[in-house]
Amino acid sequence: MCSIQSVVPESYILPPERRPGQHVVPPCNTIPVIDLDGNRNELIQEIIKASQEYGFFQLRNHGVSEELMKDVLVVAKEFFDLPVEEKQRFYSEDPHNEGCRLKTSIDFVNEKVHFWRDSLRQNCHPLEEHIQQWPENPARYREVFGLYSVEVRNLGLRILDLICEGLGLETGYFEGGLSQGHMMSLNHYPPCSDPTLVLGLPKHGDPFTLTLLNQGDVPGLQVLKDEQWVAVDPLPNAFVVNINHMLQIISNGKLKSAYHRVVASNVARMTIVSFIRPSMDVLIEPAKSLVSESNPPLYKCFRFRDFSRTYITDTHEGKDPLEHLMIGS
């Protein structure tokens, strides 16, 4: 697992062309900040516009309390501060391990260069089926993350409902298989002595339906906009919401799954990422009501399970994981 070191280990040093380097990436002051406690029609328009132009937006007045937003970050830090022996039982480099899994980087065994991140991934829905696999230490872990997971899932489903209406889909389109799963990732980015040589996470798009990020107060997230990296600086008590690959496909390319990355820092950074994800066996395709003779489908129909098998490999190799799903490819 990553640890504080005076010299960056060679296995984490990226080739020069992939390093973030010393160039200061400017904060993006135009990424929309949306108030969820607003007029519904205006809210829908704002979400759709942001999802088309950026694939990202920040969300305020979302209903999850400031206390709970901070509590999960505190408890997550307490977990990563535990002795190695205490955390070791959750450690696994098996990518097919669907349980509560602690890992370093992304695919430590197979990747050529490692990324400056430790993460704990856990399934969250249905809560009663998964909570017993979660850590019992820290003592508040299950209580705090149990409450948080329920509230964030409800928020994610509410956003999908607004997107559904904004796209003109039938009510409840995203219910069932397209939003059946909920997975959470607790990401710990340790301090790095030379952040110009490494990345916390490489350029990627999220493979699921919708992501809600609680990024605390330490910057690190960067989004690719018009082929330029821009920084998404934290806003107090706000979620960063981003469109995922499956939502881009379902919208037939109307919504954008934006590519993003995480840079390291000389101070520790903790984030909590929640993914609303499809069930493995669900069929993914452009919504039939969004395609026509004049607006034909851009993507093939496929099972999410099949996409999941190729996503990591494609991302590692720098390929667009959606390219082979395009009709005509």
C-alpha positions in Angstrom: 0.0 0.0 0.0 1.1 3.6 -0.6 3.0 5.2 2.2 4.9 8.4 2.9 8.4 8.2 1.3 11.1 10.7 0.7 11.7 9.4 -2.8 8.9 8.3 -5.1 9.4 4.5 -5.9 10.3 3.9 -9.5 7.2 1.6 -10.0 5.0 4.7 -9.5 6.9 7.1 -11.8 5.0 7.6 -15.0 6.6 8.0 -18.5 7.3 11.7 -19.2 4.4 12.0 -21.6 1.9 10.8 -19.0 3.1 12.9 -16.1 1.1 15.9 -14.9 4.4 17.8 -14.8 4.9 21.2 -13.2 2.3 23.0 -15.3 -0.3 24.6 -13.0 -3.7 23.5 -14.1 -6.2 26.4 -13.7 -9.4 26.0 -11.7 -12.5 25.9 -13.9 -14.8 28.6 -12.8 -17.4 27.7 -15.4 -18.3 24.1 -14.3 -21.9 24.6 -13.3 -22.9 24.8 -9.7 -26.5 23.6 -9.3 -28.8 24.2 -6.4 -31.1 21.2 -6.0 -33.5 23.2 -3.9 -34.8 25.2 -6.9 -37.6 25.3 -9.4 -38.0 21.8 -10.9 -38.2 22.8 -14.6 -35.2 25.2 -14.3 -33.3 22.5 -12.3 -33.9 19.9 -15.1 -32.7 22.3 -17.7 -29.6 23.2 -15.8 -28.7 19.5 -15.2 -29.2 18.5 -18.8 -27.2 21.5 -20.1 -24.3 20.8 -17.7 -24.4 17.1 -18.6 -24.2 18.0 -22.3 -21.5 20.6 -22.1 -19.3 19.2 -19.3 -20.5 15.8 -18.2 -19.9 17.3 -14.7 -21.5 19.7 -12.2 -21.3 20.5 -8.6 -24.5 20.1 -6.5 -25.5 22.2 -3.5 -28.5 22.0 -1.1 -28.7 18.3 -1.9 -30.3 17.2 1.4 -27.3 15.3 2.8 -26.3 17.1 6.0 -23.0 18.8 6.3 -22.3 16.8 9.5 -22.7 13.5 7.6 -20.6 14.7 4.7 -17.8 15.4 7.1 -18.3 12.3 9.3 -17.7 9.9 6.4 -14.4 11.6 5.6 -13.3 11.5 9.2 -14.3 7.8 9.7 -12.6 6.9 6.4 -9.4 8.6 7.6 -9.7 6.6 10.8 -9.9 3.4 8.8 -6.8 4.1 6.7 -4.9 5.2 9.9 -5.4 1.7 11.4 -2.4 -0.6 11.7 -1.7 -2.6 8.6 -2.5 -5.9 10.3 -6.0 -4.5 11.1 -6.7 -3.6 7.4 -4.9 -6.6 5.9 -7.9 -8.9 6.0 -9.7 -6.7 3.5 -6.7 -6.5 1.1 -7.2 -8.3 -2.3 -5.8 -7.8 -5.7 -8.4 -10.1 -7.2 -10.4 -7.9 -9.6 -13.3 -10.4 -9.5 -13.6 -10.0 -5.7 -17.1 -8.5 -5.3 -16.8 -8.2 -1.5 -15.4 -5.4 0.6 -12.0 -5.0 -0.9 -8.9 -2.9 0.0 -6.4 -2.4 -2.8 -3.6 -0.3 -4.0 -3.6 1.6 -7.3 -6.0 0.1 -9.9 -4.8 -3.3 -11.1 -1.6 -3.7 -9.2 -0.6 -7.1 -10.5 -1.0 -6.4 -14.2 -0.4 -2.7 -14.7 3.0 -1.5 -15.8 3.0 1.6 -13.6 1.1 2.0 -10.3 -1.0 4.9 -9.2 -0.7 6.9 -6.0 -3.9 5.7 -4.3 -5.2 3.2 -1.8 -8.9 2.4 -1.9 -11.6 0.4 0.0 -14.5 -0.6 -2.2 -17.8 -1.9 -0.8 -21.2 -2.7 -2.2 -24.0 -0.8 -0.5 -27.3 -1.9 -1.9 -29.3 -3.7 -0.6 -27.7 -2.4 2.6 -28.7 -5.4 4.7 -27.0 -7.8 2.3 -23.7 -6.0 2.4 -23.2 -4.2 5.7 -22.0 -7.3 7.5 -19.0 -7.5 5.2 -17.9 -3.9 6.0 -15.2 -3.1 8.6 -16.3 -3.0 12.3 -13.3 -0.9 13.2 -13.5 2.1 13.5 -16.4 1.6 15.8 -18.7 4.1 14.0 -17.9 2.8 10.6 -21.1 0.8 9.8 -23.4 3.3 11.4 -22.0 6.3 9.6 -21.5 4.7 6.2 -24.8 2.9 6.4 -26.7 6.1 6.9 -24.6 7.9 4.3 -25.1 5.2 1.6 -28.8 5.3 2.0 -29.0 9.1 1.7 -26.6 9.2 -1.3 -28.3 6.5 -3.1 -31.7 8.3 -2.7 -30.0 11.5 -4.0 -28.5 9.6 -7.0 -31.9 8.2 -7.9 -33.5 11.6 -7.6 -30.9 13.0 -10.0 -31.6 10.2 -12.5 -35.3 10.9 -12.2 -34.6 14.6 -13.2 -32.4 13.4 -16.1 -35.0 11.0 -17.2 -37.6 13.8 -17.4 -35.1 16.1 -19.1 -34.4 13.6 -21.8 -38.1 13.0 -22.4 -37.9 9.3 -21.3 -40.8 7.5 -19.8 -41.2 7.9 -16.0 -39.1 5.4 -14.1 -36.8 4.5 -17.1 -33.7 4.3 -14.8 -35.5 2.2 -12.1 -34.6 -1.5 -11.9 -31.6 -2.9 -13.7 -30.0 0.4 -14.8 -29.6 1.6 -11.2 -29.8 -1.7 -9.2 -26.2 -1.5 -7.9 -24.6 1.0 -5.6 -20.9 0.8 -4.9 -18.8 3.1 -2.8 -15.0 3.7 -3.0 -13.1 5.3 -0.1 -10.0 6.8 -1.7 -6.9 7.7 0.2 -4.2 9.6 -1.6 -1.1 9.8 0.6 1.2 12.8 0.6 3.7 12.5 -2.3 7.2 14.0 -2.2 7.1 14.8 -5.9 3.5 15.0 -7.3 4.8 16.0 -10.8 5.9 12.4 -11.4 2.8 10.4 -10.5 -1.0 10.4 -10.8 -3.6 9.4 -8.2 -5.7 8.1 -11.0 -5.1 8.3 -14.8 -7.3 9.7 -17.4 -10.6 7.7 -17.4 -14.4 7.9 -17.7 -16.5 6.1 -15.1 -18.1 2.9 -16.5 -21.4 2.9 -14.6 -24.5 5.1 -14.6 -23.9 8.1 -12.3 -21.1 9.2 -9.9 -21.5 11.3 -6.8 -18.2 12.5 -5.3 -17.6 13.9 -1.8 -14.1 15.4 -2.3 -13.6 17.0 1.0 -11.5 20.2 1.0 -8.2 19.1 -0.7 -8.1 19.7 -4.5 -7.0 17.0 -6.9 -9.8 16.3 -9.4 -9.2 17.5 -13.0 -11.6 17.3 -15.9 -10.7 17.2 -19.6 -12.6 20.1 -21.3 -11.9 21.0 -24.9 -8.7 18.9 -24.8 -7.4 20.9 -21.8 -7.2 19.7 -18.2 -9.0 22.0 -15.7 -9.2 21.7 -11.9 -12.5 21.1 -10.1 -11.8 22.8 -6.8 -13.8 21.6 -3.8 -16.9 23.6 -2.7 -18.0 23.3 0.9 -20.7 20.7 1.5 -21.1 20.0 -2.3 -21.2 16.9 -4.4 -19.4 16.6 -7.7 -21.8 14.7 -10.0 -20.6 13.2 -13.3 -22.3 11.4 -16.1 -21.0 7.8 -16.7 -20.4 5.8 -19.8 -23.7 3.9 -19.6 -25.7 7.1 -19.3 -23.9 8.5 -22.4 -24.9 5.4 -24.3 -28.5 5.4 -23.1 -28.9 9.0 -24.1 -27.5 8.1 -27.5 -24.6 10.6 -27.0 -26.8 13.5 -25.9 -25.1 13.5 -22.5 -21.4 13.4 -22.1 -19.3 11.1 -20.0 -16.3 13.4 -19.4 -12.8 12.1 -18.9 -11.1 13.0 -15.7 -8.0 12.2 -13.6 -6.7 12.8 -10.1 -3.3 14.4 -9.3 -1.3 13.8 -6.2 -0.3 16.4 -3.6 2.2 16.9 -0.8 -0.7 16.7 1.6 -3.1 13.7 2.1 -6.4 13.7 0.3 -9.5 11.6 1.2 -12.5 11.3 -1.0 -15.7 9.2 -0.9 -17.1 8.2 -4.3 -20.5 6.7 -4.8 -21.4 4.9 -8.0 -25.0 4.1 -9.1 -24.4 1.1 -11.4 -26.4 -1.3 -13.6 -26.8 -4.9 -12.7 -24.4 -7.2 -14.5 -27.0 -8.8 -16.7 -28.9 -5.7 -17.8 -29.0 -4.9 -21.5 -27.5 -1.5 -22.3 -28.6 0.4 -25.5 -29.7 3.8 -26.6 -33.2 4.5 -25.3 -35.7 3.6 -28.1 -37.6 6.8 -27.7 -34.4 8.8 -28.4 -33.6 7.1 -31.7 -35.4 7.4 -35.1 -34.7 7.3 -38.8 -33.3 10.8 -38.7 -31.4 10.2 -35.4 -30.2 6.6 -35.6 -28.6 4.7 -32.7 -24.9 5.4 -32.2 -24.2 2.4 -30.0 -24.8 -1.4 -30.2 -26.9 -3.3 -27.6 -24.8 -5.2 -25.1 -24.8 -6.7 -21.6 -23.1 -4.6 -18.9 -21.2 -7.7 -17.8 -19.5 -7.9 -21.2 -18.5 -4.2 -21.1 -17.1 -4.6 -17.6 -14.7 -7.3 -18.8 -13.0 -5.0 -21.3 -13.2 -1.7 -19.5 -10.1 -1.9 -17.3 -7.9 -3.3 -20.1 -9.0 -0.7 -22.6 -8.4 2.1 -20.1 -4.9 0.8 -19.2 -4.0 0.6 -22.9 -5.2 4.2 -23.5 -8.1 3.0 -25.7 -11.6 4.6 -25.7 -13.7 1.8 -24.0 -16.7 3.0 -26.0 -15.1 2.8 -29.4 -15.9 -0.8 -30.1 -19.5 -0.3 -29.0 -20.1 2.3 -31.7 -22.3 1.1 -34.6 -20.0 0.7 -37.6 -16.9 -0.1 -35.6 
